[in-house]
Amino acid sequence: MKFLLAALNAKYIHSNPGIHSLKAYAETYVDRPELKDGRFQIEIGEYTINSQLDDILKDIYLKKPDVVGFSCYIWNMSYVLELVRDLPKILPQVEIWLGGPEVSYDASEIMRREPNVFGIMMGEGEETFSKVVESYIDKETSNFTAIDGAAVRDKDGNPLERPLKMGVDLSKIPFLYDDLSGFDNRIIYYESSRGCPFSCSYCLSSIDKSVRFRDTEMVKQELDFFLASKVNQVKFVDRTFNCNHAHTIGIWKHLLAHDNGITNFHFEISADLLTEEELDLISHMRPGLIQLEIGVQSTNLDTIKEIRRTMDLVSLKETVDKINGFGNIHQHLDLIAGLPYEDYGSFRRSFNQVYEMKPEQLQLGFLKVLKGSYMHQKTKEYEVKYKEQAPYEVLSTHWLDYGEVLKLKNLEEMLVVYGNSGQFNTTIEELLKEFPSPFDMFETLAEYYDKQELTGISHSRMARYEVLEQFIGSLVPERLPKYRDLLVYDLYLRENLKSRPSFALDQEPYKEKVKAFFAEEAKAFYYLKEGYQGYEARQLIKMAHVEVFGGERAVLFDYKHRDPLTHNAAVYEIDIWRNEWQKEKQKQSEKNG
């Protein structure tokens, strides 16, 4: 017998730790010979929502499972339901289970709507899935309706729910990554705690306030495996990683002491909970060792109170500023549009206040009204209208109409492209001086895109620079030459371009001087050092780049040495050129004098 655990991830780089945890837990704790000798098999099938559903159906059919369990989230539910409705047509005997947050809070309703669903695992699944496996092994005598955490049909076909009595001991869950095959070029997700100490009304994690932790020493050993394997990134899925000081400091000290120089660890934290000891530890970390995601959501105090969020904004800002001062941590701050008491003007203030905290990324998300959340209960009071289908995203509220939501959607696109990408930082920093606030700049840019019918189009990276150059030309034409230089500077910070934008200054007059510079570098390596020795001048020209700005300022871009946080090339002002030009100018001045 074969039980296929299937996941439809948002992108290929993502994985689904949930189904891997179910498999590992059952194979460890279900003590039945059928699991040992292969008579009962648990198999994993991971797909993406970008895959053709026909291809997924084909793959499931070829695996020939007897039972399929789908992992359900807001981003994949519509796709899962299509598979649920079609799968029995090609595998008539298959039994279908669902599990995950998207089906845990209205299991009976889903089963009434979807007759092909045999059962639903509600909430944490490890213990429940193990009981389901045992029931299939003992199918002749088993009773699925007796399983805690499961919703199944009685003899008349009516759904019966048995809520889970208690969560699993996290330290009992086997390590999921002893074998990293299949995880190449994918994010590794890791869990060291479950639950959340806070009660944010829009979040399902607030339902489980019994925060539980995996044994810290066990966590350290497992992180050592990732470090030894030199994986690129480990993303902790803990809802508030730093809610327990001993657990936090133990793990961060271990990472600092065993840093392999490569692996990055991502943590979602509450900034105002960070202690001085934790901040001091962070200050000594390698740039890029950890990155922090901090949910601000709003700076409107009435909003914060109404969503039952616990946060000290003054402390949060002070902490974010301190971490910025260290210069070694990527910070990702979040805002949510559509929260109660947050109108367009209020959101503008929240945006500007968080933008001024200078995070590497400011994520603008939109409220999703999740089934089971307190926010879901308050929709009538808040006059919240949201999409009927997952991901249940807000359309309007008492404070924010649909037109304003659309404006924020367009602004979000500009923020992602011109802010969060990090590809326009120098230009945007200067451009901000032309506007009253960051929000106004992104809003005006979004309006330009809309008027030029550019919104919603998939533009190339070069096209984004050209559009921004045109936008600036329409705004401050007298300053366009300066901005063109900044745009070219930003372009070369990221890559040694094979083709130049149409607005870039012609470099032909400086061609011989550039050759001479690289000829000298090939002898002395005054600027280009580690990684460049042994190469000839003609090779160095292809490996690095020199750009002349305004006929006077020359900048060398070194692509072998990048900033670990921004990934920008190292840059050097080439002083010997400046001195040479100054001497030539002096001679000319004396001659004319």
Secondary structure, DSSP 8 states (H G I E B T S, - for coil): -EEEEEEEESSTT---HHHHHHHHHHHHH---HHHHTTSSEEEEEEEETTS-HHHHHHHHHHH--SEEEEE--TTTHHHHHHHHHHHHHHSTT-EEEEESTTTSSSHHHHHHH-TTEEEEE-S--HHHHHHHHHHHHTTTT--GGG-TTEEEE-TTS-EEEE---S---GGGS--S-S--TT-TTS-EEE-SEES-S---TT-GGGG----EE--HHHHHHHHHHHHHHT-SEEEE--TTGGGSHHHHHHHHHHHHHT--SS-EEEEEE-GGG--HHHHHHHHTS-TTSEEEEEEEE---HHHHHHTT----HHHHHHHHHHHHHHT--EEEEEEEET-TT--HHHHHHHHHHHHTT--SEEEEEE-B--TTSHHHHTHHHHT-EE-SSTT-BEEE-SSS-HHHHHHHHHHHHHIIIIIITSSSHHHHHHHGGGSSSHHHHHHHHHHHHHHTT-TT----HHHHHHHHHHHHHHH-GGGHHHHHHHHHHHHHHH---SS--TTS---GGGHHHHHHHHHHHHHH-SS--TTTTT--HHHHHHHEEEEEETTTEEEEEEEEEE-TTT--EEEEE-HHHHHHHHHHHHHHHHHH-
